[in-house]
Amino acid sequence: MILDRWAGDRRALHGLLAAEGWRVAGEAARWSEARRLLQDVRYSLVFLSEKLLGGDAWSLLPYLRQGTRVVVTTRKPADPLRAFEVNALDYLVKPFPAERLANTLARLANRSGPASRLASPPTGSRSSAPRRSRPARPVLTGLPAADPILSS
């Protein structure tokens, strides 16, 4: 699941996850929509931006299902220690290279337990094969300072 107020960031992350063989269960920009998705959709991994429209993203943490893994994403690092205090798998500062995301996903797939099995990419996907060395591709770059589609 991708919870991020920036439409361009959500699209870019969704595309990268799909390219790695992962299915995105849902996306939300607004706190209220994120809260609804967390209740109604089956998920085991959440990419959580520190800021959402209409509310503090950190306040969604109590609504996560038990065993859910969290990767915190942000444009402006505000509170990286808080991410690890809540046991986040990673803290990604945008823009981040695709290789960094692939490493985060690989760490998740290598962990044992029900959450990692649910979140693992399908058998035979690129992520389950050994990683080939490739140049880092920038991700989530060149976005405007404000997203007019989401501004209220």
N, C-alpha and C positions, 0 to 999 in steps of 0.2 A: 504494500500500500504506500502511496506517495502523498504526504500531507505537506503542501508548500503553497504559499500565496502567489508565487510567480508562475504564470501559465507557461512561459518559455522554459523555465527550469523543470517543471513537471514533464513537459513534452520531451525535453532532452534526456532526462533521467529515464523516462518510460522507454524511449528508443534504445538507450544503452542496455537497459535490463532485458528488453526483448531480444536484442542482438546476442546477449549472453545466454538466452534460453529460459529466462525467468518470465512468469506470468504476473502481471500487475492486477491485483484484486480490486483496486479502486483508487481514486484520486480526489483530493479536496483542497480548496483554497481557503475556505471559511471554517472557523472553529466549529460552528453548529453542524455543518455538513460532515466534518471530520468525526465529530462525536457520534453522529448517526451511523456513519460507515463502520466505526469501531464496534458498534453494537450489532450491525446487521450483516456484515460481510465476513467470510472466512479468510483469515490471514495468519501469518506467523512472522512476518518481517515488516517493519514500518520505517520508511524514510521520513523523518520528522524535521521539518524546518523549524528553527527556533521561534519564528514569528508567523502567525496566521492572521487572516483578516477576522476581526471580531473577537479575538481572545488570545490568551497566552498559550502557546503550544505546550509548555511544560505542564499546564493544568490538565492536559489530556492523559497524562501518564497513568493516573489511577483507573482509567477506563480501558486500558489495554488488557487483552486476554492474558491469562497466566502463560508464561513460557514464550511470549512474544519477544523477538529480538528487535532492537531499535538502533538505527543509524541516524545520528543527528547531522543535519546539513544546515549551512548558513552562508550568507554573503559577507556578513560582518561578525567576526567571532566576538560574542558577548560573554559567554559563560561556559568555556570548554570543560572546566572541572565539574560543573553540574552534570554534564552528559555522562561522565564516568562515575559520578556518585550514584546515578540511577542505572548503572551497569550497561551503558550503551556499548554496542559492538565497535563503533567508530564515530569520529567527529570529522566530517568532511567540510572544508572551507571551499566555497565556489569562487572561481572556477577550479575544478579538480580534474586531473587527467583520467582518461578512461581506464588506464592501467591501475590507478589507485582504487577505483570502484571494483575492478576485477579482483584485486587482492582482497578487498573487504568481503566480496562474495565468496571467494575461495576459503577464507577463514571461517565463514559461516558454514559452508558445506562440509568442512573438515571437523566441525564440532559434533559431539555425540548428543543424543537426546531427541525427544519428539519434535521440538521446535525446529531444529536444524534439518530433520528429515522432511518435514512439511515444506520448508523453505528452499530445499535443494532444487537445483534445476533438473529437468527431466534427464533420464539416462540417455547418453549419446549426444548431449548438447555440447557446445564448445567449452563450457565451464568445466565439464567432467574430464576433458582431455588435458594432457600436459600443456602448459602455457608456452606459446612460442614467443620469442623475444620480438617485440615490435615497437616502433617509436610511440611515445606517449601522445595521445590525441587530446587536445584541450576539450573540455566539456563545459557547457553552460556559460559560454563566453559571449560577449557582444550584445548583451541584453540591455534594454533601456533602463534608466534609473527608476522609472515608474512604469507599470504595466497598465495602459489605458483601458484594457478590457476588464481588468479587475478593480480599477479605482472606483470608489463610490463618492 
